[in-house]
Amino acid sequence: MHQGCTAGGGSMISIGKVRDAAYYLSEVESDDSAGYYLDAASPSRWLGRLAEAHGLSGPVDAGTFRRILNGQRPDGGELTEHATSTRALDITLSVPKSVSLLWALGDPRAQLHVLEALDATEAAVVEFLEREATKVRRGHGGVDVQQASGLIVAAFDHRASRLGDPNLHRHLVIANATVGPDGRTTALDTRQLYRVRYTAEAVFQAVLRHELVARVGVGFGPVDRHGAAEIVGVPARVIRAFSRRRREIENEMLWRNATTGHGARIAALATRTPKSELPSDQLLEHRWRSEARDLGFDIGQIPRIDRGPQLTVSDAELAADVTSHDATFTRWDALRATCRLSTDGAALHQLLGRADAFLESSDAVPLAAGRFTMPEILDRRVGSSTSERTGESWSSAASTRLTLSRSVVGGIPRIRARPRSDTPSRRCARASWTRSMSGMPFGPRRGGGGSNGEIWPIR
């Protein structure tokens, strides 16, 4: 089934399969996936390099969209070499509630800027997915995962929740097709999209903040673990009042004594009523403004900043973030940390560049299988092992620090002795890591046998 509008004020990416286009297209329009997305009041557009290669641009038309959902090219031919059971995926991007309120309650100029910011952010997410998660499987059993080129994405704007609250979100319906390095058009390795979704969420939120700071001049408060933040000046009580769907889900969770993400999904499904026709945009806007007045809230009074977005994230901050829970980290971990630490957000190329620069710095030591650690963590592990073998104290064993070379031989990091000077960056990261990891022993990653050099905390 398609994802529907289950967001209730949260700002998480959701992803679901469009399993059977024939099922949707045979249903009545109110429960038909094409009809659901192609609501005349919902602007739409084609995105992605493969869409462009097929001549798709501008608004999404019903006939072409239905052909794509049926596994066909725009000209009616087969889209992929072999039929797939999953014709498309629906990735839903939901903005923080305060951003929805800025659009719903703002003047026409602010409303336009919010939608333009969301357009730019949406395009950045598609670019990120094409760069980082567009793969195909080749070889016997599909064990060889290779980089592919291009997606076909039908993007749709939805602006209200099922209960009629402001709820800006975008549906990216991604056809299960891409072009491999061999020139063949086959199904995506959809596992990659699921694996990257949390990183894509952080990228979405950071780029959105960057666009809104630049276009509207709003500031943002603390960034949560998903990378989302609310606009400064929008009170929590107002956000709560305009989040009826979220309250509905929370009440169901309370009744079920559910506290996990899975429990939240069950509660969302249990309280999900058929999508009914909402009032017109004009009536909804009148209702929203009336409710805001009753709450004593004026969106025009929120503070504005007179500077552009700034990306000021140090290596020490990144090192402390990526090792706050685990002793090793990946490039995606570094990118998520960059997004979370960027209160003003940043453009996609800035986020990628900053994360990659950190991984090239002396604060990140490469291990096998695309993982990294901090020099201090490696020193503690190597020093502990040396102490166990020789009976020396840790302070004695650490008199000459050991660092990893930039190469890995036979899956085992090559270790060489080298004096290493201390720096403020290392001291800050080391202190933060020591506080979070104090007293925690380390050992090989479970199931990995330790042969790949990965070092994980034993919890």
C-alpha positions in Angstrom: 0.0 0.0 0.0 1.1 3.6 -0.4 2.3 5.5 2.6 -0.5 7.8 2.9 -0.4 10.9 5.1 0.4 9.3 8.5 2.7 12.1 9.7 1.2 13.8 12.6 3.6 16.6 13.4 6.8 14.6 13.5 9.5 15.1 10.9 10.7 11.7 10.0 11.3 10.2 6.6 9.1 7.2 6.0 9.5 4.7 3.2 7.1 2.1 1.9 6.6 -0.2 -1.1 4.0 0.3 -3.8 3.6 -3.4 -4.3 0.8 -3.8 -6.9 -0.1 -1.0 -9.2 -3.0 -2.9 -10.6 -4.6 -3.1 -7.1 -4.4 0.6 -6.7 -5.6 1.5 -10.2 -8.6 -0.8 -9.9 -9.8 0.9 -6.7 -12.1 3.9 -6.4 -10.3 7.2 -6.8 -10.3 8.0 -3.1 -8.2 4.8 -2.4 -6.3 4.7 -5.7 -2.6 5.5 -5.5 -2.5 7.4 -8.7 -5.6 9.4 -7.7 -4.3 9.9 -4.2 -1.1 11.5 -5.5 -2.6 13.2 -8.5 -5.0 15.4 -6.5 -5.5 18.5 -8.6 -4.7 20.7 -5.6 -1.3 19.0 -5.1 1.5 20.4 -7.3 3.8 17.8 -8.7 6.9 17.4 -10.8 9.2 14.9 -12.3 12.7 14.6 -10.8 15.8 12.4 -11.4 18.3 11.8 -14.1 16.6 8.8 -15.5 13.3 10.7 -15.7 15.1 13.4 -17.7 16.6 10.7 -20.0 13.0 9.5 -20.7 11.9 13.1 -21.5 10.0 13.5 -18.3 9.9 17.0 -16.9 7.4 19.5 -15.5 4.2 18.5 -13.8 3.3 14.8 -13.5 0.5 13.7 -15.8 -1.9 10.9 -14.9 -1.3 8.7 -18.0 2.5 8.6 -17.7 2.4 8.2 -13.9 0.0 5.2 -14.3 2.3 3.6 -16.9 5.3 4.0 -14.6 3.4 2.4 -11.7 2.6 -0.5 -14.1 6.3 -1.0 -15.0 6.1 0.7 -18.4 8.1 3.4 -20.0 6.4 6.6 -21.1 6.1 5.2 -24.6 4.4 2.0 -23.3 7.4 -0.4 -23.5 8.7 -2.3 -20.6 10.6 -0.1 -18.1 13.0 -2.9 -16.9 14.4 -6.0 -18.5 12.5 -8.2 -16.0 9.2 -7.6 -14.3 9.5 -6.7 -10.6 7.0 -7.4 -7.8 7.8 -4.0 -6.3 7.0 -1.4 -9.0 7.8 1.7 -6.9 8.8 3.0 -3.5 7.1 6.0 -1.7 9.5 8.1 0.4 7.7 10.8 2.4 9.6 13.9 3.5 7.8 15.7 6.4 9.0 19.1 7.6 9.0 20.2 11.3 5.6 21.5 12.5 6.9 25.0 13.0 7.9 25.1 9.3 4.4 24.0 8.4 3.0 26.8 10.6 5.4 29.4 9.0 3.8 28.4 5.6 0.2 28.2 6.9 0.1 31.4 8.9 2.7 33.6 7.0 2.1 36.3 4.5 2.1 35.3 0.7 5.8 36.2 0.4 6.7 33.9 3.3 4.5 31.2 2.0 6.2 31.3 -1.4 9.7 31.3 0.2 8.8 28.2 2.3 7.6 26.3 -0.8 10.7 27.4 -2.8 12.9 26.2 0.1 11.1 22.9 0.1 11.5 22.5 -3.7 15.3 23.1 -3.4 15.6 20.7 -0.5 13.6 18.0 -2.3 15.9 18.3 -5.3 18.9 17.9 -3.0 17.5 14.7 -1.4 17.0 13.2 -4.9 20.5 14.1 -5.8 21.8 12.5 -2.6 19.8 9.3 -3.2 21.2 9.1 -6.8 24.8 9.6 -5.5 24.7 7.4 -2.4 21.8 4.8 -2.7 21.2 4.1 -6.4 22.7 0.6 -6.9 22.0 -2.5 -8.9 22.8 -6.1 -8.2 24.7 -8.2 -10.7 26.4 -11.6 -10.8 25.3 -15.0 -9.6 22.7 -14.5 -6.9 23.0 -10.7 -7.2 26.0 -10.6 -4.8 27.8 -8.0 -6.8 26.4 -4.6 -5.8 27.3 -1.9 -8.3 26.8 1.9 -8.6 23.9 2.7 -11.0 22.9 5.9 -12.7 19.6 7.8 -12.4 16.1 7.6 -10.9 12.6 8.3 -12.1 10.9 10.3 -9.3 7.4 11.6 -9.3 7.2 14.2 -6.5 3.9 15.4 -5.0 3.1 18.2 -2.5 0.7 17.5 0.3 0.0 20.3 2.7 -2.4 19.1 5.4 -2.8 16.1 7.7 -5.8 13.8 7.6 -7.3 15.8 10.4 -6.8 19.1 8.6 -3.8 20.5 10.5 -0.9 22.2 8.6 1.4 19.4 7.6 3.7 20.2 4.7 5.2 17.0 3.3 6.4 15.6 0.0 5.9 12.2 -1.5 8.7 11.0 -3.7 7.4 8.0 -5.7 10.5 6.3 -7.0 10.2 3.9 -9.8 12.0 0.6 -9.2 14.3 1.1 -12.2 17.8 2.4 -12.9 20.6 1.9 -15.4 23.6 -0.2 -14.3 27.2 0.4 -15.4 26.6 -2.3 -18.1 23.8 -0.1 -19.7 21.0 -2.4 -18.7 17.9 -1.0 -17.1 17.0 -3.3 -14.2 15.4 -3.0 -10.7 17.1 -1.0 -8.0 18.8 -2.7 -5.1 16.1 -1.3 -2.8 18.0 -2.4 0.3 20.3 0.6 -0.2 17.4 3.1 0.0 16.3 1.6 3.4 19.8 1.7 4.7 20.4 5.3 3.8 17.0 6.6 5.0 18.2 8.0 8.3 21.1 9.8 6.7 18.7 11.1 4.0 16.5 12.4 6.8 19.4 14.3 8.4 20.4 15.7 5.0 16.8 16.7 4.3 16.4 18.6 7.6 19.9 20.3 7.3 19.3 21.5 3.7 15.8 22.7 4.6 17.2 24.8 7.5 19.9 26.2 5.2 17.2 27.2 2.6 14.9 28.8 5.2 17.6 30.7 7.0 18.8 32.1 3.6 15.3 32.8 2.2 13.2 33.8 5.2 15.8 34.7 7.9 14.4 32.5 10.6 16.5 30.9 13.3 16.4 27.3 14.6 16.5 25.8 18.1 18.3 22.6 19.2 18.6 19.8 16.7 17.3 16.4 17.8 18.8 13.0 17.1 17.1 12.7 13.8 18.6 16.1 12.7 15.3 18.1 12.9 14.8 21.4 14.7 11.9 23.8 15.3 11.9 27.5 14.4 12.9 29.8 17.2 9.8 31.7 18.4 7.1 29.1 17.8 6.0 27.9 21.2 5.7 24.2 22.0 2.1 24.7 23.1 1.3 26.1 19.6 3.0 23.2 17.9 1.1 20.8 20.1 -2.2 22.5 19.3 -1.7 22.1 15.6 -0.6 18.4 15.9 -3.9 16.6 16.4 -2.9 13.6 14.4 0.2 13.2 16.6 -1.9 13.5 19.7 -4.2 10.8 18.3 -1.3 8.4 17.8 0.2 9.2 21.2 -3.1 8.5 23.0 -3.4 5.2 21.2 0.2 4.3 22.2 -0.6 5.2 25.8 -3.7 2.9 25.7 -1.6 0.1 24.2 1.3 0.8 26.6 3.6 1.0 23.5 6.9 2.9 23.7 8.8 1.8 20.7 8.9 2.9 17.0 7.1 -0.3 16.1 4.4 0.5 18.6 4.1 3.9 17.1 3.5 2.4 13.6 0.9 0.0 15.0 -0.8 2.9 16.7 -0.7 5.0 13.5 -2.3 2.2 11.5 -5.0 1.5 14.2 -6.1 5.1 14.2 -5.8 5.7 10.5 -9.2 6.6 9.1 -10.0 6.6 5.4 -8.9 9.8 3.7 -11.8 12.2 3.6 -12.2 15.3 1.5 -10.8 18.3 3.3 -12.2 21.8 3.1 -10.7 24.1 0.4 -7.4 25.7 0.9 -9.1 29.0 1.6 -11.3 27.5 4.3 -8.4 25.7 5.9 -6.2 28.8 5.9 -9.1 30.8 7.5 -9.5 28.1 10.2 -5.7 27.9 10.9 -5.5 31.7 11.3 -8.5 31.7 13.6 -7.0 29.0 15.8 -3.7 30.8 16.0 -5.5 34.0 17.1 -7.3 32.0 19.8 -3.9 30.8 21.0 -2.6 34.3 21.1 0.1 33.5 18.5 1.3 35.7 15.7 3.7 34.2 13.3 4.9 37.6 12.3 6.4 38.2 15.7 8.9 35.4 15.6 12.5 36.7 15.6 14.5 37.0 12.4 18.2 37.0 11.8 20.0 39.4 9.5 22.8 37.0 8.4 23.1 34.1 6.0 23.4 30.5 7.1 26.8 29.5 8.7 28.5 26.1 8.8 30.9 26.1 11.7 31.4 22.6 12.8 34.9 21.6 14.1 36.6 18.2 13.8 36.5 18.0 17.6 32.7 18.3 17.7 32.3 15.7 14.9 34.7 13.3 16.7 32.8 13.6 19.9 29.4 13.1 18.2 30.3 10.0 16.1 31.9 8.2 19.0 29.3 9.1 21.6 27.7 5.6 21.4 30.0 3.4 19.4 33.8 3.1 19.1 33.8 3.0 15.3 31.8 5.0 12.7 31.1 5.2 9.0 31.0 8.0 6.4 27.2 8.1 6.8 27.7 8.5 10.6 30.0 11.4 9.9 27.5 13.0 7.5 24.6 12.6 10.0 26.8 14.2 12.7 27.6 17.1 10.4 23.9 17.6 9.7 23.0 17.5 13.4 25.7 19.9 14.4 24.8 22.4 11.7 22.1 24.5 13.5 21.8 26.8 10.4 22.0 23.8 8.1 24.0 23.8 4.9 23.8 23.0 1.2 24.3 19.3 0.2 27.8 19.8 -1.3 28.9 21.6 1.9 27.6 18.8 4.1 29.3 16.1 2.1 32.5 18.2 1.8 32.6 18.8 5.6 32.1 15.2 6.5 34.7 14.0 4.0 37.2 16.6 5.2 36.7 15.2 8.8 37.4 11.7 7.6 40.6 12.8 6.0 41.7 14.6 9.2 44.0 13.2 11.8 41.0 12.8 14.1 39.6 9.9 12.0 41.6 6.7 11.6 40.5 4.3 8.8 39.8 0.7 9.6 38.6 -2.1 7.4 35.2 -2.3 5.6 34.7 1.5 5.4 34.8 2.1 9.2 36.8 4.6 11.1 37.7 5.2 14.7 39.5 7.9 16.8 43.2 7.8 17.5 42.4 7.9 21.3 40.1 4.9 21.0 42.7 2.9 19.1 45.4 4.0 21.6 43.2 2.7 24.5 42.6 -0.6 22.7 46.2 -1.2 21.7 47.5 0.0 25.1 45.2 -2.3 27.0 46.3 -5.3 24.9 50.0 -4.4 25.4 49.4 -4.0 29.1 47.8 -7.4 29.3 50.7 -9.1 27.5 53.6 -7.3 29.3 52.1 -6.4 32.7 52.9 -2.8 32.1 50.6 -0.1 33.2 48.4 1.8 30.6 50.3 5.0 31.2 53.6 3.2 30.5 52.3 1.4 27.5 51.0 4.7 26.1 54.3 6.5 26.3 54.8 6.0 22.6 51.4 6.4 21.0 50.4 4.0 18.2 48.5 5.1 15.2 47.1 3.2 12.2 48.6 3.7 8.8 46.3 4.6 6.0 46.5 1.1 4.5 44.9 -2.1 5.5 46.7 -5.4 4.6 44.7 -8.6 4.6 41.8 -7.0 6.4 44.0 -6.2 9.4 45.1 -2.6 10.0 48.8 -2.2 9.8 50.1 -0.6 13.0 53.2 1.5 13.2 54.7 3.5 16.1 54.9 7.2 15.6 55.1 10.1 18.1 52.0 12.2 17.8 51.6 15.6 19.2 48.5 16.6 21.2 46.1 19.2 19.9 43.1 21.1 21.3 40.9 19.3 18.9 42.1 15.9 20.1 41.9 16.9 23.8 38.3 18.1 23.4 37.2 14.9 21.6 39.2 12.7 23.9 37.6 14.3 27.0 34.1 13.9 25.5 34.7 10.3 24.5 36.2 9.4 27.9 33.1 10.8 29.7 30.8 8.7 27.5 32.9 5.6 27.3 34.4 5.6 30.8 34.7 2.1 32.3 33.5 0.4 29.1 35.8 -2.5 27.9 36.4 -3.0 24.2 36.4 -6.0 22.0 35.9 -7.3 18.4 32.6 -6.6 16.8 30.2 -9.5 17.6 30.0 -12.0 14.8 33.0 -10.5 13.0 35.7 -12.5 14.8 37.8 -9.4 15.1 39.8 -10.2 12.0 38.8 -7.0 10.3 40.1 -4.8 13.0 36.8 -3.3 14.0 36.7 -2.2 17.6 33.3 -2.1 19.4 32.4 -1.3 23.0 31.2 -4.3 25.0 27.8 -3.3 26.5 
